[in-house]
Amino acid sequence: MNLRAPIQFWFDFSSPYSYIANEWIDALAARHGRTVQRHAILLGATFQAAELKSPVSYPLKREYSLRDFARSARFERLPYVAPEVFPIATHNAARVFWWLHDDGGPEAAARWARSAFRAFFTRGVNLSDAAALKALCAESGLDAEAAEAAWSDPLWKNRLRSANEAAIAGGVFGAPFFMVDGEPFWGNDRKPQIERWLADGPF
C-alpha cells in the first residue's frame, strides 16, 4: 500500500509550461511511488495576489518567452504549436476540470487536462471560445451539453474560485507549481530538483 503523499500540481490551461509539465509529472511521480493531485487554477488570480504579470505582457521579455515556450517543449520532445490567440481566458475549461474531478474522479479530470492542454498547444483550439470548447468536450468523450451546463453553473464557478483562493493561501503564485511533502517548487524547469528531492530527500 502506497502511503506516500501525492505530488500537488497547480496549473492554468493557458500556461505553456504547465502543458509541458503535465506531460512529464505523472511518469516522474510513478518512478518514485507517488501519484499526482492536480489543481486547475487561474493565473490571473495568482498574479493579482502576487502583484505579478504574465512574462509576455512585458515587451522586453515577450519574444524571449515565446521562444522559450517552444524550445522547452522541444527539449521534452513534445509537439508544440504557438497558439494564434495567447494568452486566453481558461475559466470555463477549469470549471469543466473541477466538475469532472468532483463528480467523476481525479482520473477523469486528469484525462480532460491532458486533452485540453494538447488541443490548445498542439492544434490551437481556443479554449476560451464556448463553441470550440464544447466541441472539444464532445471530442474528448464528454457529454458536451452537460459540460456546458457545468461551466455555466454557479456551483462550479464557486468551486474554481475556492481552488484559486486555496492556492493563494498556500503560497501558489504561478504555474506550474508543485508541492512535494511540503516543499514548494515553481516552474517546469524545476523538474531535476523535484526528481532529486523524491529520490534522495531534502537537500
C-alpha positions in Angstrom: 0.0 0.0 0.0 1.4 3.4 -1.0 1.2 5.8 1.9 3.5 8.4 0.5 1.8 11.7 -0.1 0.8 12.7 -3.7 2.6 15.5 -5.5 0.4 18.5 -5.6 0.3 20.2 -9.0 -1.3 23.5 -9.8 -1.7 24.6 -13.4 -3.5 27.0 -15.8 -4.7 25.8 -19.1 -3.2 28.9 -20.8 0.3 28.2 -19.4 2.7 26.6 -21.9 5.0 25.5 -19.1 2.0 23.9 -17.4 1.3 22.0 -20.6 4.8 20.7 -20.7 4.9 19.8 -17.0 1.5 18.0 -17.3 3.2 15.7 -19.8 6.1 14.6 -17.5 4.7 14.8 -14.0 2.9 11.5 -13.9 5.8 9.5 -15.1 8.2 11.3 -12.7 5.8 10.7 -9.8 5.4 7.0 -10.7 9.2 6.4 -10.7 9.2 7.3 -7.1 6.0 5.6 -6.0 3.9 8.8 -6.0 0.7 9.9 -7.5 -0.3 13.4 -8.7 -3.1 15.5 -7.3 -4.0 18.2 -9.9 -5.5 21.6 -9.2 -6.8 23.8 -12.1 -6.4 27.5 -11.2 -6.4 30.8 -12.9 -3.1 32.6 -13.2 -4.8 35.9 -13.3 -5.9 35.4 -9.7 -2.5 34.4 -8.5 -0.8 37.2 -10.5 -3.1 39.7 -8.9 -2.4 38.4 -5.4 1.3 38.4 -6.0 1.4 41.7 -7.9 2.8 40.0 -11.0 2.0 39.9 -14.7 2.5 37.4 -17.4 6.0 37.5 -18.9 4.5 38.0 -22.4 3.0 41.3 -21.2 6.4 42.9 -20.9 7.8 43.9 -24.3 11.4 43.2 -23.3 10.5 39.6 -22.2 7.8 38.7 -24.7 9.9 37.5 -27.6 12.3 35.5 -25.4 9.3 33.9 -23.5 7.6 32.9 -26.8 10.9 31.4 -28.0 11.5 29.6 -24.7 8.0 28.0 -24.7 8.7 26.3 -28.0 12.3 25.4 -27.0 11.2 23.9 -23.7 8.6 21.8 -25.5 11.3 20.6 -28.0 13.6 19.8 -25.1 11.0 17.4 -23.7 10.3 16.1 -27.2 6.8 17.3 -27.2 4.7 18.7 -30.0 4.1 22.4 -29.7 2.4 25.0 -32.0 2.2 28.5 -30.7 -1.5 29.4 -30.4 -2.6 32.3 -32.6 -4.6 33.8 -29.6 -2.4 33.9 -26.5 -2.9 34.1 -23.6 -6.6 33.2 -23.3 -9.2 33.0 -20.5 -9.4 29.5 -19.2 -12.1 29.7 -16.5 -14.6 27.5 -18.4 -12.0 24.8 -19.1 -11.0 24.9 -15.5 -14.6 24.6 -14.3 -15.0 21.5 -16.5 -11.9 20.1 -14.8 -13.4 20.6 -11.3 -16.8 19.3 -12.4 -15.1 16.1 -13.6 -12.8 15.9 -10.6 -15.6 16.1 -8.1 -18.3 14.1 -10.0 -16.2 11.7 -12.0 -13.0 11.5 -10.0 -9.4 12.7 -10.4 -8.6 10.4 -13.3 -11.4 11.8 -15.4 -10.2 15.3 -14.6 -6.6 14.3 -15.5 -7.7 13.0 -18.8 -9.6 16.2 -19.5 -6.5 18.2 -18.5 -4.4 16.3 -21.0 -6.9 16.7 -23.8 -7.4 20.4 -23.2 -3.7 21.2 -23.0 -2.9 19.2 -26.1 -5.8 20.8 -28.0 -4.6 24.3 -27.2 -0.9 23.9 -27.5 -0.7 21.5 -30.5 -3.8 22.4 -32.5 -4.6 25.9 -31.5 -8.1 25.1 -30.2 -9.2 28.2 -28.4 -10.4 27.1 -25.0 -11.9 30.5 -24.3 -14.4 30.1 -27.2 -17.5 28.4 -26.0 -18.3 26.6 -29.3 -14.7 25.3 -29.6 -14.7 24.2 -26.0 -18.0 22.4 -26.3 -16.8 20.6 -29.5 -13.6 19.6 -27.7 -15.6 18.2 -24.8 -17.5 16.0 -27.3 -14.3 15.0 -29.0 -12.9 14.1 -25.6 -15.8 11.7 -24.9 -17.7 14.0 -22.5 -21.3 14.9 -22.6 -20.9 18.3 -24.2 -24.3 19.6 -23.1 -23.6 18.6 -19.5 -20.1 20.2 -19.7 -21.6 23.5 -20.9 -24.2 23.4 -18.2 -21.4 22.8 -15.6 -19.2 25.7 -16.7 -22.2 27.9 -16.5 -23.3 26.7 -13.1 -22.6 28.8 -10.0 -21.6 25.6 -8.2 -18.6 25.1 -10.4 -17.8 28.8 -10.7 -17.6 28.8 -6.9 -15.5 25.6 -6.9 -12.9 27.2 -9.1 -13.0 30.4 -7.0 -12.3 28.3 -3.9 -9.5 26.5 -5.7 -7.9 29.8 -6.6 -8.3 31.1 -3.0 -6.8 27.9 -1.5 -3.9 28.0 -3.9 -3.1 31.6 -3.0 -3.5 30.9 0.7 -1.0 28.1 0.3 1.6 30.3 -1.4 1.0 29.5 -5.0 1.8 32.5 -7.2 2.4 30.9 -10.7 2.1 27.8 -12.7 3.2 25.1 -12.9 3.6 25.0 -9.2 4.3 21.8 -7.2 4.3 20.8 -3.6 6.3 17.7 -2.6 5.9 16.8 1.1 5.5 20.5 2.0 8.4 21.7 -0.2 7.3 24.2 -3.0 8.7 24.1 -6.5 7.7 26.7 -9.1 8.2 26.2 -12.8 8.7 23.5 -15.4 12.5 23.9 -15.1 12.3 22.6 -11.5 11.9 19.1 -12.8 15.5 18.0 -12.0 15.2 19.4 -8.4 11.9 17.6 -7.9 13.4 14.3 -9.2 16.4 14.6 -6.8 14.2 15.6 -3.9 12.0 12.5 -4.4 15.0 10.2 -4.9 17.3 11.4 -2.1 15.2 13.5 0.2 15.7 17.1 1.2 18.9 18.9 0.1 
